[in-house]
Amino acid sequence: MAAEPTLRGRVALVTGASRGIGRAIARRLSAHGAAVALSASPRSAEALNAARDEIRAAGGGAESLVCELADAEARGALVARAEAALGAVDILINNAAGISAYAPPSKIDLAARRAMFELNLQAPIDLIQQALPGMRARGWGRIVNLSSDTSTQPPIPYAGGAKFVHALALYGASKAALDRYTTGLAAELHGSGVHVNALLPYKIARSESAEQVARQAAATHPDWVEPLELMAEAAYLLVAGAHQGEIAVSRALLQRCQQPLHALDGETVIGDALSLVQFS
Ligand SMILES: NC(=O)c1ccc[n+]([C@@H]2O[C@H](COP(=O)([O-])OP(=O)(O)OC[C@H]3O[C@@H](n4cnc5c(N)ncnc54)[C@H](OP(=O)(O)O)[C@@H]3O)[C@@H](O)[C@H]2O)c1
């Protein structure tokens, strides 16, 4: 357990916590004392339980809650389920997301458009609206929405991998919508004690699902690829601090806060904040 139990007594709900960035953030928040409700779809119930057990083995409080977030009825009960298991949700990490279609913008069909916005925009908003009344009443809350640099299109003509970049237009649009919702909500919540921010990797965070892209990018742009610990560190900064309405890029946030990079235990320093060199 980390020496700094800054989140002791807090309860966090982390979606998409069966692997990747969500699992790393859940572990990091737990290392600072938060009890964590981890959620993922029924597809990954086993991995979700393994993530829960990993936190428990390190001495943290954790529950796993299987929930298909594309299903409005199922997600409508998620915050209440987390609260029944662990107590009032103080911290909501909207991390789960997906890509329903890789298609050029001229050809994206209606079903794919609906699916992408359902999971990447409507689900986070629904969870926020469930958790917010309690956070407001208690005068303390933290919401972090996971975003992506694909929310903006690189300059045209794009120098490399143009097809790939264009094929992410719909995914990027769903993240751009989430960013705009985040800043609007932050303005509405100003002064309430509830802080809402978005967080994105500079380019690629080395999750299992991004591994192939990470390997390709590392060959030509090694600075594009970052370890999961960096996203977990940045998420922790947003939760522990008083940032409001930021669309924060992980490494820029660490540099601005002069925060060293820690392992997921929250204690062991594994990187330098200013150069962001990772020690291994
Ligand atoms: N990795 C990157 O380089 C990168 C870059 C930019 C932005 N991001 C953003 O960061 C977040 C996490 O990325 P990641 O790479 O760690 O993702 P990931 O490895 O694909 O994991 C996604 C998580 O979300 C869950 N999930 C997906 N669809 C779901 C559904 N319909 N219902 C419930 N849970 C669902 C997955 O569980 P199931 O297996 O059960 O579906 C999994 O736990 C996402 O919001 C992503 O858009 C990542």
The ligand as a Gaussian input file, in Angstrom:
#p B3LYP/6-31G(d) Opt

LIG

0 1
 N       -4.761000       2.803000     -25.627000
 C       -4.625000       3.951000     -26.278000
 O       -3.608000       4.214000     -26.925000
 C       -5.710000       5.002000     -26.229000
 C       -5.535000       6.167000     -26.962000
 C       -6.502000       7.168000     -26.882000
 C       -7.602000       6.991000     -26.085000
 N       -7.779000       5.831000     -25.386000
 C       -8.989000       5.687000     -24.569000
 O       -8.641000       5.159000     -23.299000
 C       -9.660000       4.281000     -22.839000
 C       -9.088000       2.914000     -22.530000
 O       -8.325000       2.461000     -23.614000
 P       -7.665000       0.999000     -23.623000
 O       -6.734000       0.964000     -24.766000
 O       -7.207000       0.656000     -22.262000
 O       -8.974000       0.119000     -23.992000
 P       -9.152000      -1.450000     -24.077000
 O       -7.883000      -2.162000     -23.762000
 O       -9.815000      -1.757000     -25.364000
 O      -10.168000      -1.737000     -22.877000
 C      -11.452000      -1.243000     -22.979000
 C      -12.204000      -1.610000     -21.720000
 O      -13.566000      -1.174000     -21.898000
 C      -14.449000      -2.275000     -21.752000
 N      -15.574000      -2.195000     -22.661000
 C      -15.524000      -2.071000     -24.012000
 N      -16.769000      -2.112000     -24.523000
 C      -17.614000      -2.253000     -23.454000
 C      -19.013000      -2.364000     -23.328000
 N      -19.813000      -2.349000     -24.405000
 N      -19.552000      -2.505000     -22.097000
 C      -18.759000      -2.535000     -20.993000
 N      -17.416000      -2.448000     -21.052000
 C      -16.851000      -2.310000     -22.273000
 C      -13.577000      -3.472000     -22.095000
 O      -14.121000      -4.638000     -21.540000
 P      -14.781000      -5.783000     -22.481000
 O      -13.653000      -6.627000     -22.963000
 O      -15.681000      -6.500000     -21.550000
 O      -15.484000      -5.123000     -23.595000
 C      -12.256000      -3.101000     -21.467000
 O      -12.288000      -3.359000     -20.090000
 C      -10.738000       4.289000     -23.908000
 O      -11.695000       5.268000     -23.598000
 C       -9.972000       4.694000     -25.155000
 O      -10.822000       5.296000     -26.105000
 C       -6.849000       4.824000     -25.454000

